[in-house]
Amino acid sequence: MSRQRSRSESQEFFAARAATWDTKFGSDLPAYAAAVAEAGLRAGAVVADVGCGTGRALPALRAAAGPDGVVLGLDLTPQMLAVAAPRAREHGAHLVEADALSLPIAGGRLDAVFAAGLLTHLPDTDGGLRELARVTRTGGTLVLFHPIGRAALAARHGHTLRPDEPLAEQPLREAAGRTGWALTRYADADDRFLAIAARQ
């Protein structure tokens, strides 16, 4: 599948669901806050939620970065950003329409990247991880998160997990190593997926 086709299909998928997304998944907010807290982000940090959707991570990212930090929310889908806008205003976050494979951010600008459910929607896992590495400073943090684990998500969508999927531990560890990251934590339980990596 071409990158442009993948981009269009992703936009269509999320645009159709933006208005009801928080109604269906709003109870996930505590899980987002817990994931951000476990990442150990420092006060004053410049952090980005890439693939921010309706902005469910923005309150926790603002709490972690504090009043002197910078919080960005980036997403490909304008309808998702429209839903995220009130939450972004409330928590002093800046929203940007952007493709995760080509971010409008200078190299090494970010202290941390939060990405919930992002990699499985990208046509190029390595390309996505490489772009996230480009915009993150050496020693910075990548948090890959989903509020349910891989097996539960696969069951929800009616498919069986394969050992070669991008978020399986060994493929993710290898991809991280190829793209400028070192995986430091990997947890895949029924109630959440959380992987943390350090920028090399």
Buried (B, 14 or more C-beta within 10 A) or exposed (E): EEBEEBBEEBBEEBBEBBEEBBEEBEEBBEBBBBBBEBBEBEEEBBBBBBBBBBBBBBBBBBBBBEEEBBBBBBBBBEBBBBBBBEBBEEBEBEBBEBBBBEBEBEEBBBBBBBBBBBBEBBBBBBBBBBBBBBBBBEEBBBBBBBBBBBBBBBBEEEEEBEEEBBBBBEBBBEBBBEBBBEBEEBEBEEEBBBBBBBBE
